Amino acid sequence: MEQELDERKRKVLKAIIKTYMETGEPVGSRTISKYTDLNVSSATIRNEMSDLTEMGYIIQPHTSAGRIPSDKGYRLYVDALMKEKEDEIAEIRNLMIEKTDKMEKVLKRVAKVLASNTNYAAMVAVPQYSGSRLKFIQLSRVSELQLVAVVVNDHNVIRNQIIDLTEEMDDETILKLNLLLNTNLNGLPVQDISLGMIARLKEQAGMHSQVVGMVLDAVAATIQVGEEDMEIYTSGATNIFKYPELADKSRASELISAFEEKQQLADLVKEHLSDTENTGLSVYIGDELPIGTMKDCSVVTATYELGQGMHGTIGIIGPKRMDYENVVDSLKALKTQLDSILADKT
């Protein structure tokens, strides 16, 4: 049936669906003529709408002069939309893989240079995202009792959430849930998704409120950075054992563990980004560190940027008697270089 629709009919159908989704009211030809790039008269649009009605893509409710989409019309629209989004997701994935590969090499090299230049240990955290908006949600069938929700934010960060169903969901229900979620959430700052909005969406989803709840969990995950999600590259861990006050066997073992597990380093990175509001340098001395195993160390951290809303942390870890002037100068220089290098790769 799709072959019956030429480009103009497709545009008219898309305009009717989008307008109806926004207003909830039957859509007339005059309204469509204002919102499309067809540059044709209302009379021509009326003829196209008449053809679309005969084909079953739109229907005329009661005696209203306007039209609303039929299930068949929604199906054509969503199939086209999902194909477009699948292509976009594939493109984003390839781009992210390419950038990640380049970024990983750069950041590992930075950690190595820092450790070598200062003779201390160095860490570099991959940029984290803040202030993101939801770009789109794609809810698709995986099997009879499983769906996958693909959530993409405006930084092109992708989250996949597998959703287990208690009973099979038909295509029309999946379609309606996609429309419900995207109509209400697209372009919205993720942090603005309130409990009231979640409750309203769940209510509108009716018996499928649990599915909507799980999708919203995936949406929230696009801005939540857990220790297990944070990539941190380290170098020069053995350098700090050159200093007698840190070379004690039990202390050395604890420090090595902190560098290997990296969870405590992730806590430090999050504290730095929080304390400095994503700018400047910070110095943590002994008990000021959120890492108990480093109470005899000092850490100097700085923030670098990778595009709007994306910040990473570089840091140097050494004894309290470290050469602070040299460390700060090294961090400032590398921060500037890193900002420039990564800006070229975005």
Order of alpha helices (4+ residues) and beta strands (2+ residues): alpha-alpha-alpha-beta-beta-alpha-beta-beta-beta-beta-alpha-alpha-alpha-beta-alpha-alpha-beta-beta-beta-alpha
